[in-house]
Amino acid sequence: MAKYVVLLGDGMADESLEELGGKTPLEVASVPNMDRMAQEGICGWVRTVPPGMPPGSDVANLSVLGFDPARYYTGRAPLEAASMGVEMGPGDVAYRCNLVTVKDGIMEDYSAGHISSEEASLLIRDLQETLGNEEFSFYPGVSYRHLLLWRDGGDAIETTPPHDISGRPIRDYLPRGEESEKILELMERSREVLARHPVNRRRVEEGKNPATMIWLWGQGERPSLPAFRDVYGLRGAVISAVDLMKGLAVLLGMEPISVPGATGYLDTNYEGKARATLDFLREKGDLVYLHIEAPDEAGHQGDVEAKIRAIEDIDSRVLPLLLDAAHSSEEPFSILLLCDHPTPITIKTHTADPVPFVIWRSHQERAGEGGYNERALQHLTPYTIEEGHKLMSLFLGHLCHGCGGCG
């Protein structure tokens, strides 16, 4: 049976940068494997974020997975709750809970210096002991990414992702709306709890950013999603370091696979992720959604060198293993290469612009020109798939059971 891999480099796409001579990080990066795939495959552009929806990884990845966000999306935090095994009842609202560094009223670091999961768990435990009650519960996640569950809570509140306001005063972006005073109170009270914690005192001594407060955002109720296998007829898995993607896997009935050393950053275990992909395809299933977060994190930090390095690591440390397996496979082997959204270095956050994609198949002989970057594909492929959730059916050769689940 045919095998499929979706290789998604989160936030890889960008804009032309003066410091790169008017080129994008994808243009400057050395990516011979991506370029060869573009020359041998089918290229195009896809709009992963429906008009009017926020350009978050939650919306965009739901779209790439083949499900219409306009129909199924309820918020980011409920997806992460599913990954963490946090049960949500009717009326419960989950909030993403970032540990952040705010200094003099400025969002200095949305990740508290990419705090370790071990350190963060101690902080979240203290927050639960001090601020948790029958209404509010804190749950530890990975690094700076955690969860707050508000039982019978409110979601008619306007919130802002902290990575959207790096370097800006937080006063203009604090939660607002009906019942927002409860969320604001938790955020304010967290300052005192975190200020006295030995983890933060040690981080300051080591020259690292401390977690000075929590930032609550991405709220929503539990969504109802059909199973991926019911819609597309394939046994699938998701490999990612972030709870968002693992939660999507749980809710779609796909297998969430954890890889030792997968961090969601530049030091992630690239080869381990690629090998876990091939192990699943060989032993259990048909499709793997391989998500790599590092380019997005570099984009949020405005670090162009780190973004180029992350892109090159995907090309040199992931794709060789996948392509070697594809060429040696007796079964048809297809790879969809793309990102979920651009994360431009200049603005340090996401945009809703279309992103370039390549569909490469081991059994399809084709010789083209150009490479995998924004400028090359703009010239070669002027068309765009406007409804991003339809890309999955194109990639799978219209393997859809017609149940309407994909929208």
N, C-alpha and C positions, 0 to 999 in steps of 0.2 A: 504494500500500500504506500502511496505517496507520503512524503514527510515535508513538514512546513516549519519554518522558523521566521518569526517576526523579530528582527534586530532593531531595537529602538534606542537611539542615542538621545536621551532627554535634552532638549534645548540646544541641539547642535547648530541649527540654522542661526544666522546672524545678519548683520548689515555691514556694508563697506566701512572700513575703519581707516582713518587718516594715518594712524601709526603703522598700518600694514600696507601702506601705499595704495589705498583705495580698494583693498581686497578684503574678503571676509576670512574668518578663521578657517573655514572649510577650504577656501582657495589656497591658503598658505600652507595648511597642514599637508604632510606627506602621507597620502592615502592611496597607494597603488592598488590595493584590493578593492576599495570602494570604486575607484576609477574604472577598474576592469569590469566590475559588475555593471556599472552604468553603460559601458561600451557594449557589453554582451546582453544586457537586459532590456526591459521596458521601463522607460522613465516618464515621470509626470510630476504634477503638483497636486496637493490635496489640501482642502480646507478642513482642518480637524476641529475647529471651534465654530459652532453655528452662530450666525449673526445675533448679537445681543447677549450672548452668554460670556461669562468670564473666561479668559484664556489660561485657565489653570491646567495642571497636569491631570487632574481628575477628569475634567470635561474632555480634554484632548485624548487621553488614553482610552476612555470609555468609547469614544468615537473610533479610534484605530482598532479596538477590539471588535468592532462591528455592531455597536449598539447606539442608537440615536440618543445623544444626551438630552435633547429637547423633550424626549419622552421619559427617560429613566433617571435623570440626574436629580438628586435631592440635596447634595452637599458633599464636601470632601470628608469631613470627620466621620460620618457613618461608615464610609468605606474602610477607614482605618480601624474603627471599632470592630468591624467584622474580622479583620486580620488578627486583632488582639484577643479575640474570643469574648469581647464584652457584649453581653446580651442587652438588647434595646427593646423595651416594651412599647406599646402604643402610646404616643405622646411624649416619649423620651427624646431628648435632643442631645446629640454629641457635638462637642466643640474640639477642634484641634487646639492643643495647648503647647505653644512654643516656649522654650526657655530662651530669653533674649537678653542682650546687653543694651541698656538705655543709660546714657550719660548726659547730664544737663538737658534732659528733655529730648534728646536726639536718639533715633534708632541707630545705634552704632554697629550692632551685629545681630542679625536675625537668628543666629545659631549659637550664641554664647560661646564663640570660639570653637565651634564644632565639638562641643563638650562630649565626653565619652558616655556611652550608655551606662557604665558602672557608676560614674559620678552622678549622672542625671537621675538614676533610679533612687539614690539616696535623697536627692532634693525633692523628688516627687513624693517619696514616702513621707518626708517631713511635711510637705504641703497637705497631704491627705490627713495626717494626724492632727494638723493644726486647723485646717480650713474645711476638711471634708465633713459631711453630715448626711442625713437621710436624703437631702435634696441634691447635693453635689458630691461627686466622687472623682478622684484623680487616678489615672492609670498610667504606669510608665511604659514608654515605647522605646525607640531607638535614637540615640544621640540627643538632639534637641527636640525631637518630635514626640509629643505625648498627647494625652486625651483627657478631656473633662466630660463627664456624663451628667446632664441636668435632667433629673427625673420629673416628668410632666412639666418640662421647661418651655421656654419661649425661643422661637427661631425668627420672629419678626424683628430682627435686629440687624443693622447694617454693620458689617465688620470688614476689615482690610487685612490681607496677608502681610505679615511683617517684612517679607522679602521684597514687597512692592515699595517700601518706604525707607530703604536704606539711606542713611545720612539726612533724613528729614525729621522735623519736629513731630513728635507723636500726637500732640494735642489736636491736630487737625484730622486724625485718623482713628481716634478712640471709638469703641462701639457706641452706637446711638440707635435710639428707637425705643419702642415699648418694652419695658422690663430690662432695659440695658443697664439700669443702675445696679442690679445684682451682679452682672458680669464685671462692671467697672469696679465694684467693691472688692471682688475676688482678686482682680488684677492689682489693685492698690495694696491690699493686705499682703499679697505675696511678696512685696518689696521687703517688708520687715522680716518675714520668715527667711528669705534667701540671704538677706544682708548678714544675719548672724550665723549662717551655716559654715562649718569648718571646710567644706568642699570649696566654697567660694573664697574663703580666706587663703586657702592653699593655692588656688588658681591665680589669685592676685600676686602672691609671693613668687609664683613661677612665671609671671609676666604674661599670663593668659587672660582672656576676657572672662569675667565672672558672669553668672546668670543673675541679673539684677531684678528681674520680674518675669511673670508669665504674660503671654500675649494670646488671647483667645479669638478664634476666627474659624471660618470654614464650616459653620454649623449646619445641621440638618437632621431629619428623621431617617430611619432605616428605609432604603429603597427596596423595591421588589423587582428583581431581574430574572429573566429566564435563563436556563442553563445553556452554556455555550454549545454543549454537545447536542441538545435538543434542536438548536437553531442551525448549526453547521455540520452536525453529524460526525464530529471529530473529538477524540479524547485530547484535552489540552492541559498545559501547565503554564504557570507564570514563575519566572525567576527574576527576583528583584531584591534589593536591600531595604526597600522602603515599605512601610505598612500600607500605604495607599494602594500599591499594586497588589500586595498580598491580599488585601481586603477585596479588591475587585475579583481576584481569583476565587476566593471563598464564595462570594455572592453569585458568581457565574458557574459554580460547580466545577471549576478547574483546580488542578493541584498546585498549591503554593509550595515552591521548593526553596528552602533556605540553604545557602552555600556558605561554608565556613570562610571567614575573611572578607565577606561581602559587606562593604561599609557605606556605599552610596556616595563615595568620594574618590579622589584620585588614587588612593591607596587600596582600592577595592581589588578583589581577587578575580581579575578578568578571565584568566585561563580556567579557574575553577567553575566560573559561570558557564563558559563554553563547554566544558566537559560534562557538567550536569545536564546541559541541554541535550547533548548527544546520548548520554546515558538514558534519559527519559524516552527519547525517540527510539532507541534501540530496544528498550525493555518494556515500555508501558504504553506509549501513546503516539499521537500523530502530529501534534503541533505544540511548539513552545514559543511563548511570548517572552523574549529575553530583553529585559529593561535595564539600561545602564544610566545611572543618575549623574555621573561625574561632570559631563559638559554643562549641565544645567547649574550645578553648584558653582562652577567657575564663572558662568555668566552672571549669576546673582552677586558674586563678589567683584565683578568688573575686572577679572584677572584674565587678560587675553592669552598670556603664555600658558596658564593652566588649562584654558579651554582648548588651545591647540594641542597640548600634550594629551588631554583626555580623548580628543578625536583620534589622534595618532595611536593611542593605546588600543582603542577599539579596532582600528585597522590592523595593527601589528600583533595583537595578543588574543583577539577573539576571532576575527574573520579567517585567519589561516586554518584554524582548527575546524571551523564550520565548512569552509570551502574544500578542504582535503576530504572531509567525510562525505560531502556531496559528490565529489568526483569519483570516489571509490564505492559509492552506494549503487547497488543493483536496482534500487527503487528510485523513482523520480524524487528529486529533492529541490525544494523551492525556498528562496529567502526573500523576504520583504525588508528592505533597508530604508529607514526614515527616522525622523524625529517627531515628537508630538507637537511642538510649537517652537518658534524662535525664542531665544533668551538673549537679546542683544546686550553686548558689553556696555554700550553707552548709557543704557537706562537701567540695567541690572534687574530687569524683570521680564515677564512674558509679554508677547504680542499675539494677536489673533491672525497674523498673516499666514497665507498658505505655506506649506513646507514641501521640499522636494522628496520624491520617493523613487525607489528602484525595485522592480520585481525581476529577480534573477532565477532562472530555472536550469538545472543541470542537464536536462534533456533537450534544451533549446539552443541551437547554434545561431549566433547572430554576431556580427561585427559592426560596431558603430564608432563614433568619434566622441571626443570630449571627456568629461569626467563627472564625478559626483560633487558638485558644488553649485551654489545658487546661480552664478553667472553662466556656467556651461549649460545647465538645464533650462535656464530662461530662454536661451537661444534655440535649443533643440526641441523643447516641448512647451509650446505656448498655451496648451490647454490645462485646465484645472478641474479635478473632481470636486465639485462644490459641496456635496454631501459626504463628509468624510467617512461616515459609518458604512458607506457602500464600497469602500476600498477593500474590505475584507473579502467580500464575495468575489471581487475581481481577482484578488490574489489566489483564492481557493478555486478559481475556475468555475465560479457560480455554484459551489457546493453548498446549497442552502436548502433546507427542508420545507421552505414555504410556510412556516408557522407564523410568520409576521413578527417574530421576536426581534429581528434586527431593525425593524421600523421601516 
